[in-house]
Amino acid sequence: MSSLTKIFKAAWAFLNSKLLGYVIALVLVIWIAQMCSSIRDLKEEIDNANQNNSALVDTLKKERLKTGELQYSIDGFIGDIETLKKLNKGLAEEVEKQKGKVISLNRIIILLKQDTTDLNKYIDSLRTVLEEPIKLNDTTYLVPWTLAYTYDSTNYDIFKGETKIGLTTDRFYKLTPGNLNKEMDWSLITVNHEGTKMLSRVTQIELVWGQKWEKGKLRVFANSKYPGFNVTNMEGVLLDVPKRSHWFTGFSVNLGIMPTYDFLQGKPVIIVGPSFGYAIYHW
């Protein structure tokens, strides 16, 4: 009976104390913070939905940077893998091919295109070689060649191949090094192109690509100084979306040490074990 009396007295004292007012005020603050957090989360969901809708209809933007690179960009997707499957199945399949946790992923289709002006401008005469013809028979020769194009210290193309040519005439000549230029009437010789094939290609291209926030939107971008750089298709997704706020992130259950007050014993105590609380700040 005395224990019950102590409990009632402690409860009555608590109800008439300033502590109750503090508790009520704290509960109101937590309730308001939770409402603000819910509104913020809803706003983020709306922003992500607007971002994904924009990514579905956006087209490639092409611009020249101040440093000279040609850059392409387009709006990207935001969300988890299940959301991505509904929006872009092909991109979701690329994510699922990867091992580990994928933070972001981009897919780009690049077109390398150059015209005669570009090729003549960048041809590297020091590395371009037309080798001595190789005689296959009396009328057929094989000419190895190398074409090199150097655009800067990083970007270049080197092509190697061979061209087969045939010599025909109505008159008979025995083609030897001794009579090749002395006895032949070149006006009666027909040079036939019998085929050209490329044997190797070495291309080095510096390419910069990634994702960025621009004017509140996620943009996927790629650029290069390579003169023939073009992008025909580009898409990307950000899967590991960072939280925009660390304040008032919600309720949580924790295991720890918590100081409190024992009304039955009338003294402060320390409790070790699980606790239920509200996270004011998360890092």
C-alpha distance (Angstrom), angle and dihedral (degrees) to the residues before:
residue distance angle dihedral
M1 . . .
S2 3.78 . .
S3 3.81 90.0 .
L4 3.80 90.9 52.1
T5 3.79 89.9 49.3
K6 3.79 90.2 51.8
I7 3.78 90.5 51.1
F8 3.81 92.7 51.2
K9 3.79 91.8 46.5
A10 3.80 91.4 48.8
A11 3.81 90.9 47.9
W12 3.82 92.1 47.5
A13 3.79 90.7 48.4
F14 3.79 89.9 49.5
L15 3.83 92.1 49.9
N16 3.79 90.7 51.7
S17 3.78 95.9 42.8
K18 3.80 130.9 94.8
L19 3.80 87.7 -117.9
L20 3.81 90.6 75.1
G21 3.78 89.8 55.8
Y22 3.78 90.1 50.4
V23 3.80 90.8 49.2
I24 3.82 91.9 49.6
A25 3.81 90.5 47.6
L26 3.82 90.5 48.8
V27 3.82 91.5 49.9
L28 3.83 90.1 50.4
V29 3.79 90.9 49.1
I30 3.81 90.9 50.0
W31 3.82 91.3 46.7
I32 3.80 92.2 50.4
A33 3.82 90.7 45.3
Q34 3.79 90.4 50.3
M35 3.80 90.3 51.2
C36 3.81 90.1 49.7
S37 3.79 90.2 48.4
S38 3.81 91.1 50.8
I39 3.81 90.9 49.0
R40 3.81 90.2 48.5
D41 3.81 91.6 49.5
L42 3.79 90.4 49.4
K43 3.79 90.4 50.1
E44 3.82 90.3 51.3
E45 3.81 90.0 51.0
I46 3.81 89.8 51.3
D47 3.81 91.1 47.4
N48 3.81 90.9 50.1
A49 3.80 91.1 48.4
N50 3.81 90.7 50.9
Q51 3.82 89.4 48.1
N52 3.81 92.0 52.0
N53 3.80 92.7 46.2
S54 3.80 88.8 52.2
A55 3.81 91.1 48.5
L56 3.81 90.3 54.5
V57 3.82 93.7 57.5
D58 3.82 104.0 25.5
T59 3.81 120.6 114.6
L60 3.79 130.8 -149.6
K61 3.79 116.5 -77.8
K62 3.81 116.0 -149.6
E63 3.80 122.3 -160.4
R64 3.79 140.7 157.1
L65 3.80 114.0 -122.5
K66 3.80 122.5 -139.1
T67 3.80 89.4 -108.3
G68 3.81 91.3 57.1
E69 3.80 101.5 -104.2
L70 3.78 119.6 133.7
Q71 3.80 108.1 -126.3
Y72 3.79 131.3 -165.3
S73 3.81 123.9 -166.9
I74 3.80 140.0 174.9
D75 3.81 138.0 174.0
G76 3.82 114.5 -85.8
F77 3.79 134.2 -147.8
I78 3.82 125.7 -102.6
G79 3.80 126.8 -157.7
D80 3.77 146.3 62.7
I81 3.80 126.0 -54.5
E82 3.82 93.6 -92.4
T83 3.80 91.1 54.3
L84 3.80 90.4 47.0
K85 3.82 92.0 52.5
K86 3.80 88.9 60.6
L87 3.81 93.7 46.7
N88 3.81 105.1 35.6
K89 3.79 116.8 7.4
G90 3.81 94.3 -178.4
L91 3.80 93.4 54.4
A92 3.81 90.6 45.8
E93 3.81 90.0 54.2
E94 3.81 89.8 53.4
V95 3.82 89.7 52.5
E96 3.79 92.1 50.6
K97 3.81 90.9 52.8
Q98 3.79 90.3 65.8
K99 3.79 126.3 87.8
G100 3.78 120.6 -130.7
K101 3.78 127.1 12.5
V102 3.79 114.1 -29.2
I103 3.80 111.7 -147.4
S104 3.79 97.3 -179.6
L105 3.79 137.3 -13.5
N106 3.81 134.6 -163.0
R107 3.80 130.4 -168.5
I108 3.81 119.6 -162.2
I109 3.81 133.0 -179.9
I110 3.81 109.8 -155.5
L111 3.80 126.8 -162.2
L112 3.81 117.4 -159.2
K113 3.80 108.0 -157.7
Q114 3.81 130.2 165.6
D115 3.78 133.3 168.4
T116 3.80 131.8 -149.0
T117 3.80 92.4 -87.4
D118 3.79 92.9 56.5
L119 3.78 93.9 44.4
N120 3.81 94.1 49.1
K121 3.79 90.5 46.3
Y122 3.79 95.8 54.8
I123 3.80 103.8 31.8
D124 3.80 110.6 132.2
S125 3.81 105.8 -137.7
L126 3.82 92.2 -172.3
R127 3.79 92.1 60.4
T128 3.81 98.4 34.4
V129 3.80 110.7 98.4
L130 3.81 135.2 -178.7
E131 3.79 103.1 -166.6
E132 3.80 129.4 -151.0
P133 3.83 112.6 -76.4
I134 3.79 116.0 -102.1
K135 3.81 113.3 -137.0
L136 3.79 112.8 -130.6
N137 3.82 96.0 173.4
D138 3.81 138.4 -28.4
T139 3.82 93.3 -65.7
T140 3.81 105.7 23.5
Y141 3.79 129.5 74.6
L142 3.78 134.1 179.1
V143 3.82 117.8 -144.1
P144 3.84 116.9 -163.0
W145 3.80 115.6 -154.9
T146 3.81 142.1 -179.6
L147 3.80 125.5 -155.1
A148 3.80 117.7 -167.0
Y149 3.81 128.5 -173.1
T150 3.79 119.5 -172.5
Y151 3.81 115.2 -169.2
D152 3.82 99.1 172.2
S153 3.80 139.0 -34.9
T154 3.81 91.6 -63.6
N155 3.81 109.8 27.5
Y156 3.80 121.1 66.2
D157 3.84 146.0 135.9
I158 3.81 127.2 -142.9
F159 3.81 118.6 -172.9
K160 3.79 123.8 -173.2
G161 3.77 125.6 -172.3
E162 3.77 147.4 130.4
T163 3.80 136.0 -114.8
K164 3.79 124.4 -152.8
I165 3.82 117.2 -148.1
G166 3.77 130.4 -175.6
L167 3.82 129.0 -154.3
T168 3.83 118.6 -148.1
T169 3.83 132.5 175.9
D170 3.78 140.2 166.3
R171 3.82 89.6 -125.3
F172 3.77 125.9 65.3
Y173 3.77 119.7 -113.4
K174 3.72 129.5 169.4
L175 3.77 100.9 -136.7
T176 3.78 110.3 -139.8
P177 3.79 130.8 151.2
G178 3.79 88.8 -107.7
N179 3.79 98.1 56.1
L180 3.79 99.9 27.7
N181 3.79 93.4 101.5
K182 3.82 103.1 15.5
E183 3.78 106.2 51.8
M184 3.80 104.3 24.8
D185 3.78 122.7 95.0
W186 3.80 99.3 -143.9
S187 3.79 91.7 -164.9
L188 3.80 86.8 71.1
I189 3.80 93.8 49.1
T190 3.80 121.4 94.6
V191 3.81 117.8 -157.7
N192 3.81 112.4 -149.7
H193 3.77 125.8 -164.6
E194 3.80 105.1 -134.9
G195 3.77 98.3 178.7
T196 3.78 146.5 -46.6
K197 3.76 126.7 -143.6
M198 3.77 134.5 178.3
L199 3.78 115.2 -123.8
S200 3.79 100.3 -174.0
R201 3.77 144.1 -4.2
V202 3.81 127.5 -159.3
T203 3.80 115.2 -171.4
Q204 3.78 127.4 173.0
I205 3.80 118.5 -169.6
E206 3.77 127.6 177.6
L207 3.81 107.6 -142.4
V208 3.81 127.8 -178.5
W209 3.79 118.9 -166.9
G210 3.79 138.9 155.2
Q211 3.79 145.2 112.6
K212 3.79 131.6 -71.6
W213 3.79 141.9 172.8
E214 3.79 111.0 -114.2
K215 3.81 122.4 174.7
G216 3.78 90.9 -18.5
K217 3.81 95.3 -50.4
L218 3.77 133.5 104.2
R219 3.81 109.3 -117.1
V220 3.80 127.7 -169.0
F221 3.83 111.8 -149.6
A222 3.80 142.0 179.4
N223 3.80 131.8 -179.1
S224 3.80 140.2 172.4
K225 3.80 140.9 176.1
Y226 3.81 90.4 -137.0
P227 3.85 104.8 120.9
G228 3.80 95.0 -136.2
F229 3.81 95.6 47.1
N230 3.80 114.9 135.5
V231 3.81 132.5 155.8
T232 3.81 119.0 -144.6
N233 3.81 98.0 175.6
M234 3.80 134.9 10.8
E235 3.80 134.7 170.0
G236 3.77 136.9 160.3
V237 3.78 145.0 173.9
L238 3.80 136.2 -148.3
L239 3.82 107.5 -147.0
D240 3.80 101.7 168.9
V241 3.79 97.5 60.5
P242 3.82 111.5 -168.9
K243 3.78 118.1 -130.0
R244 3.77 110.4 -105.9
S245 3.82 93.7 -148.5
H246 3.82 135.3 31.4
W247 3.83 95.4 -167.8
F248 3.84 123.6 100.8
T249 3.80 96.1 -3.7
G250 3.84 96.1 168.7
F251 3.78 144.0 -101.0
S252 3.77 122.4 -30.5
V253 3.79 142.6 -179.5
N254 3.79 115.2 -132.5
L255 3.76 141.4 175.6
G256 3.75 114.8 -133.0
I257 3.80 151.4 97.3
M258 3.81 117.5 -60.3
P259 3.83 128.0 -177.4
T260 3.83 115.4 -141.7
Y261 3.82 142.1 152.8
D262 3.82 125.6 -97.5
F263 3.83 107.1 -144.4
L264 3.80 92.2 -170.9
Q265 3.79 93.9 55.3
G266 3.76 93.9 31.5
K267 3.79 95.6 -131.9
P268 3.82 140.4 93.6
V269 3.79 118.1 -92.3
I270 3.81 138.5 -176.5
I271 3.81 119.7 -126.1
V272 3.79 122.7 -158.1
G273 3.81 116.6 -161.1
P274 3.80 144.1 59.4
S275 3.79 118.3 -17.9
F276 3.78 135.8 -170.6
G277 3.77 117.2 -139.9
Y278 3.77 149.6 145.1
A279 3.82 120.1 -103.6
I280 3.80 109.6 -130.4
Y281 3.80 93.8 177.9
H282 3.80 129.8 13.5
W283 3.82 127.4 -166.0
